[in-house]
Amino acid sequence: MASPEPRRRAGLAGALVVFAALVAGISLIEFFVAQPYRQAAMRLVAAVVLLMAVSRIRTVVRASIDRPTAWGVDGTGETGSDRHSADPRFARFHEEIQFSARSQSYFEHLLWPRLVALARTATVAPGGLDKPPGRRLGRGPSIAALARLIASLEGRR
């Protein structure tokens, strides 16, 4: 199991970034916004920074909820090995597809090169492989787009 120390560092770094963004926003408001509008502008900056922090926290909480428990039993009473079969490769690929749907950067740098390499090993050249577009806010391609892409690769075999 991974050490909790990197998570603490990441949490501390995130808190410092949020604090720095708040201080920078307030400083810019003090210099560039007229006195009657400063209070509203500060509330607006604080709301935007809070929204960014809450969205990150929501992502972390969702990822921890999606993760299976340490002893292999989920909320329904099924063991994780029954759901994903006994093959650990299936679980790894399942997680890669989930992470690719959440992050465009993960898709572009990790999964897409693997899919292109897989297409090269197929009988057809990878030139016909179309890269699915990402979604808004830095999210990767949808699960449906990834399913179509993988189905097209399976059709080449």
N, C-alpha and C positions, 0 to 999 in steps of 0.2 A: 504494500500500500504506500502511496506517495506521502512524503513528509508534509505536514501542514505549514511549514515555514515559508515556502514560496507563495502560498495563498495569503499568508499574513502580509508578506511584502507587497503583493499585488493589491491587497485591500488598502494598505497604508498609502501606496502610490496613487491609487484611485481617489482616496480622500484628500490627498495633497493637491491633486489636479483639480478637483472640485473646488477646494478652497482657493487655489490660485486663480481659477476662472472667476470666482465670485469677487475676489479682491481686484482683479484686473477690470472687471466690468464696472465696479463701483468707482474705481479711479478714473476710468474713461468718462463716466457720467459726471463726476465732479468737474472735469475739465471742459466737457463739450456740451452739456445740457444746461439750459437756463434754470435759474432758481425755482420758478413756480412748477416746473415739470420734473424736478429731480426725484421727488418721492415716488411718483408714478413710474419713472424710468428705473429706479432701483428695485421696485417691486417686480417690474417686468423682467429685469436681468435675473433676479433671485428666482423667479418662477421658471425661467428657461434653464438655469443651472440645476434647479431641483428636478425638473422634468428629465434632464439628461442623466442625473444620478439615479433617479427612480427607474428609468428604462434599463440601465445597466444592472441594477439590483434585481429587477424583474427577470432579466436574462439569466443571471446566476441562479436565482431560485428555481426557475423553470428547468435549467440544466440539472440541478441537484434532485429535483423531483423525478425527472425522466430517468435518472441513473438507477440501476437496480440496487437493492439493499446488499449489505456486506455478506449476509448469510444466505443469500440466494432465494428468499421468499418475498414476493411482492405483495401488494395490498389485497390481491384476490386469493392469496393462499397458494398460488402456483409457484413452482420453482422456476428460476430463470433458465435453467438448462432444458426444461420441458418446452418452454416457449420458443427458444432459438435453436433447438436441436443440440446435439452433443458437439457439433463442429464449432470451434472458437473462431474460425475464419468468417463464418456467417455473421457472428456478432460484431466482428471488427468492420466488415463491409457495411453492415446495417448502420453502425455509428458513423462511418465515413459519409454515407449518404445523408444522414441527418445533419451532420456538421456542415456539409456542403450546401444544404438548403438554408442553413442559418447564416452562413458567411460566404460572401462572394470571394474574398481573399483566399479562404481555405479551398474553395472549389478551383480557382484559377491556378493556385500554386501546388496543390497536392493531388486532388482527384482528377482534374482535367489531363495533366500529363500522363497519369496512369491509364486513363481511358484511351488516349491517343496511342500509347504504347501497346495496349491491348488490341486496338484496331489495326496496328501495323502487323501484329502476329496473325491476324485474320487473313483470309484469302484475298480480300478486296483492299485496295490502297486506302489510307485514312483520309484522303482528299474529300470524300463524300460525308465525312463526319462533321455535323454542324454543331457549333458550340452554343448551348442555350443561353439566352440573356439572363442577367441577374435581375433581381427585383429592387424595389425602392429601399432606401436606407441601408445600403450595403449588404442586403441579404442575397444569398445565392439563388440559383434557379429553383423553381418550384419542384416539389416531389414528382408531380406529373411530368414535367419536362425531363427530369432525370430518368424517370421510368421509360419514357419514349426513347431517350438516348441509349439506355442499356438494352432495351428491346431491339433497337436497330443494330446494336453490336451482336446480340444473340442471333439475329437473322443472318448475319454474315458468316457465322460458323458453319 
